[in-house]
Amino acid sequence: MTLIKSISGIRGTIGGKVGDNLTPVDAVKFASAYGTFLKEGSGKLEDGRKLKVVIGRDARISGPMIHNLVMNTLLGLGIDVIDLGLSTTPTVEIAVPMEQADGGIILTASHNPKQWNALKLLNAKGEFLSGKEGELILEIAESEAFDFVDVDSLGEITVNDAYMDIHIDEVLDLPLVDAEAVAKRKFKVVVDGVNSSGGIIIPKLLELMGVECVKLYCEPNGQFPHNPEPLKEHLGDICKLVLEEKADFGIVVDPDVDRLAFISNDGEMFGEEYTLVACADYVLSKTPGNTVSNMSSSRALRDITNKHNGNYQASAVGEVNVVELMKSTNAIIGGEGNGGIIYPESHYGRDSLVGVALFLTHLASLDMTVAELRASYPQYYMSKNKIELTPQIDVDAILVAMTEKYKNEDSTTIDGVKIDFATEWVHLRKSNTEPIIRIYTEAPTQAAADDLAVKIINEIKVIAGI
Protein backbone atom coordinates (compact mmCIF):
# COMPACT_ATOMS: atom_id res chain seq x y z
CA MET A 1 0.00 0.00 0.00
CA THR A 2 1.60 3.24 -1.11
CA LEU A 3 -1.52 5.43 -1.00
CA ILE A 4 -1.67 7.24 2.34
CA LYS A 5 -4.88 9.07 3.19
CA SER A 6 -4.49 11.33 6.20
CA ILE A 7 -5.98 14.50 7.63
CA SER A 8 -3.15 16.45 5.99
CA GLY A 9 -4.05 15.27 2.48
CA ILE A 10 -3.48 12.33 0.20
CA ARG A 11 -0.04 11.05 -0.76
CA GLY A 12 1.09 8.13 -2.88
CA THR A 13 3.30 6.74 -5.59
CA ILE A 14 2.46 7.27 -9.24
CA GLY A 15 1.10 4.34 -11.26
CA GLY A 16 -0.35 1.00 -10.19
CA LYS A 17 -3.87 0.10 -9.15
CA VAL A 18 -6.64 2.51 -8.13
CA GLY A 19 -6.89 2.79 -4.35
CA ASP A 20 -3.40 1.41 -3.82
CA ASN A 21 -1.41 4.23 -5.41
CA LEU A 22 -1.88 7.85 -6.46
CA THR A 23 -3.45 7.07 -9.82
CA PRO A 24 -5.28 9.65 -11.98
CA VAL A 25 -8.55 8.24 -10.62
CA ASP A 26 -7.43 8.81 -7.01
CA ALA A 27 -6.25 12.36 -7.81
CA VAL A 28 -9.64 13.20 -9.32
CA LYS A 29 -11.52 11.54 -6.45
CA PHE A 30 -9.74 13.52 -3.73
CA ALA A 31 -9.81 16.78 -5.66
CA SER A 32 -13.57 16.19 -6.01
CA ALA A 33 -13.86 15.57 -2.27
CA TYR A 34 -11.96 18.77 -1.44
CA GLY A 35 -14.01 20.85 -3.87
CA THR A 36 -17.24 19.35 -2.51
CA PHE A 37 -16.07 20.12 1.04
CA LEU A 38 -15.52 23.78 0.08
CA LYS A 39 -18.91 24.02 -1.62
CA GLU A 40 -20.73 22.47 1.35
CA GLY A 41 -18.98 24.83 3.77
CA SER A 42 -19.56 27.99 1.76
CA GLY A 43 -23.31 28.20 2.19
CA LYS A 44 -25.13 30.28 -0.44
CA LEU A 45 -22.59 32.34 -2.38
CA GLU A 46 -23.65 35.95 -2.84
CA ASP A 47 -24.20 37.50 -6.29
CA GLY A 48 -23.55 34.21 -8.02
CA ARG A 49 -19.87 34.33 -7.03
CA LYS A 50 -17.98 31.14 -7.72
CA LEU A 51 -15.61 29.55 -5.25
CA LYS A 52 -11.94 30.15 -5.98
CA VAL A 53 -8.95 27.87 -5.27
CA VAL A 54 -5.22 28.61 -5.71
CA ILE A 55 -3.11 25.74 -7.07
CA GLY A 56 0.66 25.40 -7.37
CA ARG A 57 3.08 22.49 -7.73
CA ASP A 58 6.69 21.55 -7.18
CA ALA A 59 8.87 20.39 -10.10
CA ARG A 60 8.49 16.64 -9.73
CA ILE A 61 7.98 14.72 -12.98
CA SER A 62 4.35 13.77 -12.28
CA GLY A 63 3.49 17.39 -11.40
CA PRO A 64 1.97 18.53 -14.74
CA MET A 65 -0.21 15.41 -14.98
CA ILE A 66 -1.60 15.65 -11.44
CA HIS A 67 -1.86 19.44 -11.77
CA ASN A 68 -4.12 19.22 -14.85
CA LEU A 69 -6.27 16.46 -13.35
CA VAL A 70 -6.86 18.41 -10.14
CA MET A 71 -7.50 21.76 -11.84
CA ASN A 72 -9.99 20.35 -14.32
CA THR A 73 -11.79 18.42 -11.60
CA LEU A 74 -12.36 21.68 -9.72
CA LEU A 75 -13.60 23.33 -12.91
CA GLY A 76 -16.12 20.50 -13.22
CA LEU A 77 -17.41 21.38 -9.76
CA GLY A 78 -17.93 25.00 -10.84
CA ILE A 79 -14.87 26.28 -8.96
CA ASP A 80 -12.52 28.89 -10.44
CA VAL A 81 -8.79 28.17 -10.28
CA ILE A 82 -5.86 30.55 -9.88
CA ASP A 83 -3.01 28.57 -11.42
CA LEU A 84 0.43 29.52 -10.05
CA GLY A 85 2.14 26.78 -12.04
CA LEU A 86 5.59 25.90 -10.70
CA SER A 87 5.61 27.22 -7.16
CA THR A 88 6.41 26.44 -3.51
CA THR A 89 4.27 25.44 -0.57
CA PRO A 90 4.75 28.76 1.28
CA THR A 91 4.13 30.71 -1.95
CA VAL A 92 0.72 29.08 -2.38
CA GLU A 93 0.02 29.72 1.32
CA ILE A 94 0.56 33.47 0.99
CA ALA A 95 -1.30 33.60 -2.36
CA VAL A 96 -4.57 32.21 -0.95
CA PRO A 97 -5.46 35.20 1.28
CA MET A 98 -3.98 37.67 -1.22
CA GLU A 99 -6.34 36.31 -3.87
CA GLN A 100 -9.22 36.19 -1.35
CA ALA A 101 -9.56 32.56 -2.38
CA ASP A 102 -11.59 29.92 -0.56
CA GLY A 103 -8.73 27.47 -0.35
CA GLY A 104 -5.55 26.18 -1.92
CA ILE A 105 -3.91 22.96 -3.07
CA ILE A 106 -0.16 22.35 -3.28
CA LEU A 107 0.80 19.39 -5.44
CA THR A 108 3.92 18.07 -3.78
CA ALA A 109 5.09 15.05 -1.85
CA SER A 110 7.48 17.34 0.01
CA HIS A 111 10.64 15.40 0.95
CA ASN A 112 9.51 12.07 -0.57
CA PRO A 113 11.42 10.65 -3.59
CA LYS A 114 10.42 11.40 -7.18
CA GLN A 115 7.91 8.53 -7.59
CA TRP A 116 5.67 10.16 -4.95
CA ASN A 117 3.21 13.02 -5.25
CA ALA A 118 0.48 14.42 -3.03
CA LEU A 119 -2.34 16.91 -2.59
CA LYS A 120 -1.73 19.25 0.36
CA LEU A 121 -4.93 21.08 1.24
CA LEU A 122 -5.34 24.63 2.58
CA ASN A 123 -8.20 26.68 4.01
CA ALA A 124 -9.13 30.28 3.12
CA LYS A 125 -6.35 31.61 5.39
CA GLY A 126 -3.74 29.68 3.42
CA GLU A 127 -3.22 27.35 6.38
CA PHE A 128 -3.47 23.56 6.56
CA LEU A 129 -6.88 22.13 7.34
CA SER A 130 -7.76 21.00 10.85
CA GLY A 131 -7.93 17.31 11.70
CA LYS A 132 -11.74 17.49 11.78
CA GLU A 133 -11.87 19.07 8.31
CA GLY A 134 -9.45 16.48 6.95
CA GLU A 135 -11.62 13.66 8.31
CA LEU A 136 -14.68 15.18 6.62
CA ILE A 137 -12.89 15.27 3.24
CA LEU A 138 -11.91 11.61 3.64
CA GLU A 139 -15.57 10.75 4.35
CA ILE A 140 -16.73 12.66 1.26
CA ALA A 141 -14.14 10.84 -0.85
CA GLU A 142 -15.20 7.47 0.54
CA SER A 143 -18.88 8.07 -0.20
CA GLU A 144 -18.12 9.72 -3.58
CA ALA A 145 -20.86 12.26 -2.82
CA PHE A 146 -19.89 14.57 -5.66
CA ASP A 147 -22.27 16.76 -7.66
CA PHE A 148 -20.69 18.27 -10.78
CA VAL A 149 -22.10 21.38 -12.49
CA ASP A 150 -23.69 21.76 -15.91
CA VAL A 151 -21.82 23.11 -18.91
CA ASP A 152 -22.83 26.74 -18.35
CA SER A 153 -21.50 26.73 -14.77
CA LEU A 154 -17.99 25.33 -15.26
CA GLY A 155 -15.15 27.08 -13.48
CA GLU A 156 -12.41 29.03 -15.23
CA ILE A 157 -8.61 29.03 -14.94
CA THR A 158 -6.63 32.24 -14.41
CA VAL A 159 -2.87 31.82 -14.79
CA ASN A 160 -0.70 33.93 -12.47
CA ASP A 161 3.01 33.13 -12.53
CA ALA A 162 4.07 36.24 -10.56
CA TYR A 163 3.64 34.86 -7.08
CA MET A 164 7.18 33.62 -6.50
CA ASP A 165 8.35 37.22 -7.07
CA ILE A 166 5.52 38.55 -4.88
CA HIS A 167 6.55 36.09 -2.16
CA ILE A 168 10.17 37.32 -2.30
CA ASP A 169 8.99 40.94 -2.02
CA GLU A 170 6.85 40.05 1.00
CA VAL A 171 9.86 38.47 2.73
CA LEU A 172 12.15 41.42 1.97
CA ASP A 173 9.51 43.78 3.43
CA LEU A 174 9.53 42.05 6.84
CA PRO A 175 10.72 44.51 9.55
CA LEU A 176 13.41 42.10 10.86
CA VAL A 177 14.87 41.43 7.40
CA ASP A 178 17.68 43.86 6.52
CA ALA A 179 18.85 43.29 2.94
CA GLU A 180 21.17 46.32 3.04
CA ALA A 181 23.07 45.00 6.07
CA VAL A 182 23.36 41.60 4.38
CA ALA A 183 24.62 43.09 1.10
CA LYS A 184 27.40 44.95 2.93
CA ARG A 185 28.81 41.64 4.19
CA LYS A 186 29.25 40.30 0.63
CA PHE A 187 28.33 36.74 1.60
CA LYS A 188 28.94 33.84 -0.75
CA VAL A 189 26.43 30.99 -0.47
CA VAL A 190 25.97 27.62 -2.22
CA VAL A 191 22.35 26.57 -2.89
CA ASP A 192 21.15 22.99 -3.44
CA GLY A 193 17.64 23.29 -4.92
CA VAL A 194 17.27 19.50 -5.46
CA ASN A 195 16.20 20.32 -9.06
CA SER A 196 12.85 21.69 -7.95
CA SER A 197 11.27 25.13 -7.48
CA GLY A 198 13.69 26.04 -4.68
CA GLY A 199 16.35 26.22 -7.38
CA ILE A 200 14.52 29.25 -8.81
CA ILE A 201 13.19 31.10 -5.79
CA ILE A 202 16.10 30.84 -3.32
CA PRO A 203 18.78 32.16 -5.73
CA LYS A 204 16.44 35.04 -6.68
CA LEU A 205 16.00 35.96 -3.02
CA LEU A 206 19.76 35.80 -2.40
CA GLU A 207 20.58 37.97 -5.39
CA LEU A 208 18.12 40.64 -4.20
CA MET A 209 19.86 40.58 -0.80
CA GLY A 210 23.26 41.15 -2.41
CA VAL A 211 24.51 37.61 -1.82
CA GLU A 212 26.75 35.82 -4.32
CA CYS A 213 24.97 32.56 -5.17
CA VAL A 214 26.65 29.36 -6.35
CA LYS A 215 23.97 27.06 -7.76
CA LEU A 216 23.96 23.29 -7.31
CA TYR A 217 21.05 21.20 -8.65
CA CYS A 218 18.93 24.27 -9.34
CA GLU A 219 17.39 23.11 -12.65
CA PRO A 220 13.65 22.54 -11.92
CA ASN A 221 13.29 19.34 -13.95
CA GLY A 222 12.14 17.03 -11.13
CA GLN A 223 15.12 14.72 -11.56
CA PHE A 224 16.18 14.72 -7.91
CA PRO A 225 19.97 14.16 -7.83
CA HIS A 226 19.81 12.68 -4.33
CA ASN A 227 17.17 11.69 -1.80
CA PRO A 228 15.31 15.01 -1.38
CA GLU A 229 15.04 14.85 2.40
CA PRO A 230 17.67 17.38 3.63
CA LEU A 231 19.59 14.99 5.91
CA LYS A 232 23.37 14.69 6.28
CA GLU A 233 23.63 11.35 4.47
CA HIS A 234 22.11 12.91 1.31
CA LEU A 235 24.16 16.11 1.19
CA GLY A 236 27.75 15.13 0.49
CA ASP A 237 27.91 17.14 -2.76
CA ILE A 238 26.99 20.50 -1.25
CA CYS A 239 29.20 19.93 1.82
CA LYS A 240 32.13 19.41 -0.56
CA LEU A 241 31.21 22.40 -2.76
CA VAL A 242 30.94 24.80 0.20
CA LEU A 243 34.58 24.01 1.01
CA GLU A 244 35.75 24.17 -2.63
CA GLU A 245 34.06 27.55 -3.15
CA LYS A 246 35.24 28.86 0.24
CA ALA A 247 31.60 29.85 0.76
CA ASP A 248 30.23 31.40 3.94
CA PHE A 249 27.64 28.62 4.14
CA GLY A 250 25.31 26.41 2.12
CA ILE A 251 21.52 26.33 1.84
CA VAL A 252 19.49 23.17 1.20
CA VAL A 253 15.72 23.06 0.68
CA ASP A 254 13.33 20.21 -0.06
CA PRO A 255 11.30 20.09 -3.30
CA ASP A 256 8.44 22.31 -2.04
CA VAL A 257 10.70 24.71 -0.09
CA ASP A 258 9.17 24.44 3.37
CA ARG A 259 12.18 22.71 4.95
CA LEU A 260 15.53 24.45 5.32
CA ALA A 261 18.97 23.15 6.27
CA PHE A 262 22.29 24.97 6.39
CA ILE A 263 25.84 23.77 5.76
CA SER A 264 28.45 25.57 7.87
CA ASN A 265 31.53 27.15 6.30
CA ASP A 266 33.61 24.14 7.40
CA GLY A 267 31.51 21.83 5.22
CA GLU A 268 29.69 20.31 8.20
CA MET A 269 25.95 20.23 8.77
CA PHE A 270 24.67 23.18 10.81
CA GLY A 271 21.96 20.73 11.83
CA GLU A 272 18.37 20.99 10.58
CA GLU A 273 17.25 21.16 14.22
CA TYR A 274 19.30 24.34 14.61
CA THR A 275 17.73 26.19 11.65
CA LEU A 276 14.81 27.16 13.91
CA VAL A 277 17.12 27.72 16.91
CA ALA A 278 19.24 30.28 15.02
CA CYS A 279 16.27 32.12 13.51
CA ALA A 280 14.48 32.17 16.88
CA ASP A 281 17.63 33.49 18.59
CA TYR A 282 17.64 36.45 16.20
CA VAL A 283 13.88 37.13 16.34
CA LEU A 284 13.76 36.85 20.15
CA SER A 285 16.71 39.23 20.50
CA LYS A 286 14.68 41.90 18.66
CA THR A 287 11.12 41.04 19.72
CA PRO A 288 10.99 38.99 22.96
CA GLY A 289 8.15 36.49 23.23
CA ASN A 290 7.11 32.83 23.22
CA THR A 291 8.07 29.93 20.96
CA VAL A 292 6.62 26.57 19.95
CA SER A 293 8.03 23.49 18.25
CA ASN A 294 6.85 19.91 18.10
CA MET A 295 7.71 17.10 20.48
CA SER A 296 10.27 15.61 18.11
CA SER A 297 12.31 18.84 18.06
CA SER A 298 15.46 19.71 19.96
CA ARG A 299 15.55 21.02 23.54
CA ALA A 300 17.88 23.72 22.22
CA LEU A 301 14.88 25.92 21.26
CA ARG A 302 13.62 25.74 24.84
CA ASP A 303 17.06 26.80 26.09
CA ILE A 304 17.31 29.74 23.67
CA THR A 305 13.76 30.85 24.52
CA ASN A 306 14.58 30.77 28.24
CA LYS A 307 17.71 32.83 27.55
CA HIS A 308 15.50 35.56 26.09
CA ASN A 309 12.99 35.26 28.99
CA GLY A 310 10.27 33.73 26.81
CA ASN A 311 8.07 30.70 27.31
CA TYR A 312 8.55 27.55 25.22
CA GLN A 313 5.90 24.88 24.63
CA ALA A 314 5.85 21.66 22.59
CA SER A 315 2.96 20.53 20.39
CA ALA A 316 2.03 17.24 18.77
CA VAL A 317 3.88 16.60 15.50
CA GLY A 318 2.29 18.16 12.41
CA GLU A 319 2.31 21.73 11.15
CA VAL A 320 -1.37 22.28 11.96
CA ASN A 321 -0.70 21.33 15.61
CA VAL A 322 2.30 23.66 15.86
CA VAL A 323 0.27 26.54 14.39
CA GLU A 324 -2.66 25.91 16.73
CA LEU A 325 -0.40 26.06 19.80
CA MET A 326 1.46 29.10 18.43
CA LYS A 327 -1.83 30.96 18.10
CA SER A 328 -3.03 30.02 21.59
CA THR A 329 0.29 31.04 23.23
CA ASN A 330 0.90 34.12 21.03
CA ALA A 331 4.24 32.65 19.94
CA ILE A 332 6.28 35.04 17.79
CA ILE A 333 8.21 32.26 16.06
CA GLY A 334 7.95 28.50 15.95
CA GLY A 335 8.19 25.53 13.67
CA GLU A 336 9.55 22.05 13.49
CA GLY A 337 12.98 20.56 14.02
CA ASN A 338 13.01 19.30 10.45
CA GLY A 339 14.07 22.78 9.33
CA GLY A 340 10.59 24.30 9.19
CA ILE A 341 10.35 27.98 10.20
CA ILE A 342 6.92 29.46 11.02
CA TYR A 343 7.02 33.24 11.48
CA PRO A 344 3.52 34.71 12.00
CA GLU A 345 4.72 38.21 11.01
CA SER A 346 4.74 36.69 7.51
CA HIS A 347 2.19 33.86 7.68
CA TYR A 348 1.35 30.70 9.64
CA GLY A 349 3.23 28.20 7.47
CA ARG A 350 6.72 26.72 7.23
CA ASP A 351 8.70 28.98 4.92
CA SER A 352 12.32 28.51 3.84
CA LEU A 353 12.49 32.00 2.31
CA VAL A 354 11.64 33.59 5.64
CA GLY A 355 14.23 31.34 7.32
CA VAL A 356 16.98 32.26 4.84
CA ALA A 357 16.27 36.00 5.13
CA LEU A 358 16.19 35.97 8.95
CA PHE A 359 19.33 33.81 9.15
CA LEU A 360 21.27 36.09 6.78
CA THR A 361 20.22 39.20 8.71
CA HIS A 362 21.24 37.51 11.97
CA LEU A 363 24.62 36.54 10.51
CA ALA A 364 25.18 40.05 9.13
CA SER A 365 24.92 41.46 12.67
CA LEU A 366 27.50 39.03 14.09
CA ASP A 367 31.27 38.96 13.83
CA MET A 368 31.56 35.18 13.55
CA THR A 369 31.43 32.37 11.02
CA VAL A 370 28.48 30.03 10.65
CA ALA A 371 30.49 27.24 12.32
CA GLU A 372 31.22 29.56 15.27
CA LEU A 373 27.55 30.50 15.49
CA ARG A 374 26.59 26.83 15.64
CA ALA A 375 29.15 26.19 18.38
CA SER A 376 27.67 29.04 20.43
CA TYR A 377 24.33 27.24 20.84
CA PRO A 378 23.45 24.56 23.42
CA GLN A 379 24.90 21.28 22.18
CA TYR A 380 22.41 18.47 21.66
CA TYR A 381 22.63 15.54 19.32
CA MET A 382 19.76 13.60 17.77
CA SER A 383 19.36 10.15 16.36
CA LYS A 384 16.44 9.79 13.93
CA ASN A 385 15.45 6.22 13.16
CA LYS A 386 12.46 4.32 11.86
CA ILE A 387 11.01 0.83 11.79
CA GLU A 388 9.18 -0.27 8.64
CA LEU A 389 5.64 -1.41 9.41
CA THR A 390 3.86 -4.51 8.17
CA PRO A 391 0.10 -5.02 8.49
CA GLN A 392 0.75 -7.56 11.27
CA ILE A 393 2.36 -5.00 13.60
CA ASP A 394 0.00 -3.45 16.16
CA VAL A 395 1.58 -0.03 16.63
CA ASP A 396 -0.86 1.15 19.29
CA ALA A 397 -0.14 -1.93 21.42
CA ILE A 398 3.60 -1.26 21.11
CA LEU A 399 3.19 2.34 22.27
CA VAL A 400 1.01 1.28 25.22
CA ALA A 401 3.61 -1.33 26.23
CA MET A 402 6.46 1.23 26.03
CA THR A 403 4.45 3.73 28.08
CA GLU A 404 3.89 1.09 30.76
CA LYS A 405 7.55 0.05 30.71
CA TYR A 406 8.63 3.64 31.44
CA LYS A 407 5.70 4.67 33.64
CA ASN A 408 8.06 5.99 36.33
CA GLU A 409 9.62 8.48 33.89
CA ASP A 410 8.20 11.83 32.73
CA SER A 411 6.15 10.77 29.70
CA THR A 412 3.55 12.36 27.40
CA THR A 413 1.07 10.49 25.19
CA ILE A 414 -0.66 13.25 23.23
CA ASP A 415 1.28 12.17 20.13
CA GLY A 416 2.60 8.63 20.28
CA VAL A 417 4.70 8.51 23.43
CA LYS A 418 7.52 10.84 24.46
CA ILE A 419 9.68 9.84 27.42
CA ASP A 420 11.79 12.56 29.03
CA PHE A 421 14.78 11.40 31.00
CA ALA A 422 17.01 13.78 32.97
CA THR A 423 19.49 14.53 30.17
CA GLU A 424 17.92 12.81 27.14
CA TRP A 425 14.56 11.93 25.58
CA VAL A 426 12.93 9.53 23.14
CA HIS A 427 9.82 10.12 21.03
CA LEU A 428 8.00 7.20 19.41
CA ARG A 429 5.19 7.82 16.94
CA LYS A 430 3.51 6.42 13.89
CA SER A 431 4.24 8.56 10.84
CA ASN A 432 1.37 10.45 9.16
CA THR A 433 3.03 10.25 5.76
CA GLU A 434 4.82 6.85 5.57
CA PRO A 435 4.11 3.29 6.83
CA ILE A 436 6.73 3.50 9.60
CA ILE A 437 7.27 4.07 13.33
CA ARG A 438 9.63 6.99 13.93
CA ILE A 439 12.08 6.75 16.82
CA TYR A 440 13.72 10.08 17.66
CA THR A 441 16.21 10.42 20.50
CA GLU A 442 18.24 13.36 21.78
CA ALA A 443 21.15 13.51 24.23
CA PRO A 444 24.21 15.66 25.08
CA THR A 445 26.43 13.46 22.84
CA GLN A 446 25.83 11.65 19.55
CA ALA A 447 26.97 8.36 21.08
CA ALA A 448 24.42 8.68 23.90
CA ALA A 449 21.61 9.52 21.43
CA ASP A 450 22.54 6.56 19.21
CA ASP A 451 22.82 4.19 22.19
CA LEU A 452 19.40 5.22 23.49
CA ALA A 453 17.91 4.68 20.03
CA VAL A 454 19.41 1.19 19.72
CA LYS A 455 18.12 0.29 23.19
CA ILE A 456 14.59 1.49 22.42
CA ILE A 457 14.50 -0.17 18.96
CA ASN A 458 15.55 -3.49 20.48
CA GLU A 459 12.84 -3.20 23.13
CA ILE A 460 10.21 -2.48 20.45
CA LYS A 461 11.36 -5.49 18.41
CA VAL A 462 10.97 -7.76 21.45
CA ILE A 463 7.45 -6.42 22.09
CA ALA A 464 6.48 -6.74 18.40
CA GLY A 465 8.12 -10.13 18.01
CA ILE A 466 10.23 -9.05 15.05
BELHUWO-V381857 format. One line per field, one symbol per residue. ss: DSSP state (H for helix, E for strand, L for the rest). phi: phi as a letter, one per 40 degrees, with the letter a starting at -180 (. if undefined). burial: I if it has 9 or more other ideal C-beta (glycine too) atoms within 8 Angstrom, else O. A space follows every 10 residues. Layout:
ss: ???
phi: ???
burial: ???
This chain:
ss: LLEEEELLEE EEEELLLELL EELHHHHHHH HHHHHHHHHH HLLLLHHHLL LEEEEEELLL LLHHHHHHHH HHHHHHLLLE EEEEEELLHH HHHHHHHHLL LLEEEEELLL LLLLLEEEEE EELLLLLELL HHHHHHHHHH HHHLLLLLLL HHHLLLEEEL LLHHHHHHHH HHLLLLLLHH HHHHHLLEEE EELLLLLHHH HHHHHHHHLL LEEEEELLLL LLLLLLLLLL LHHHLHHHHH HHHHLLLLEE EEELLLLLLE EEELLLLLEL LHHHHHHHHH HHHHHHLLLE EEEELLLLLH HHHHHHHLLL LEEEELLLHH HHHHHHHHHL EEEEEELLLE EEELLLELLL LHHHHHHHHH HHHHLLLLLH HHHHHLLLLL EEEEEEEELL LLLLHHHHHH HHHHHLLLLE EELLLLEEEE LLLLEEEEEE LLLLLEEEEE EEELLHHHHH HHHHHHHHHH HHHHLL
phi: .bbbbbcchb aaccggcdgb bccdcccccc ccccccdccc ccgcccfgcc cbbcbaaccc dcddccdccc dcccdccgbc bcccgcabdc cccccdcccf cciabbcabf ccccccaabc bbcccgbccc dccccccccc cccfcbbccc ccbccbbbcb ccccccddcc ccccdccbcc ccdccfcbbc bbcffbcccc ccdccccccg bcbbcbfbcc bgcccadccc bdcbbcccdc cdcccfccab bbbcdbgbbb bbbcccgccc hcccdcdccc dccccbbdic baaccccccc cdccccdcgb bbbbbcchdc cccdccccbf ccaaibccgc bbbddcacac accccccccc cdcccbbacc cccdcccdcb bbbbbabccb dccccccccc cccccbcccc bbbcagabbc cdbaabbbac ccbacabcbb baacbccccc ccccdccccc ccccgb
burial: OIIIOIIIII IIIIOOOOOO IIIOOIIIII IIIIIIIIIO OIOOIOOOOI IIIIIIIIII OIIOOIIOII IOIIIIIIII IIIIOIIIII IIIIIIIOIO IIIIIIIIII IIOIOIIIII IIIOOIIIIO OOIIIIIIOI IOOOOIOOOO OOOIIOIOOI OOIIOIIIOI IIOIOIIOIO IIIOOOIIII IIIIIIIIII IIIIIIIIII IOIIIIIIOI OIOIOIOIOI IOOIIOIIII IIIOIOIIII IIIIIIIIII IIIIIOIOII OIIIIIIIII IIIIOOOOII IIIIIIIIII IOIIIIOIOI OIIOIOIIII IIIIIIIOIO IIIIIIIOII IIIIOIIIII IIIIIIIIII IIIIOOOOII IOIIOOIOOI IIIOIIIOIO OOIOIOOIIO IIIOOIOOOO IIIOIIIIIO IOOIIIIIII IIIOOIIIII IIIOOOOIII OIIOOIIOII IOIIOO
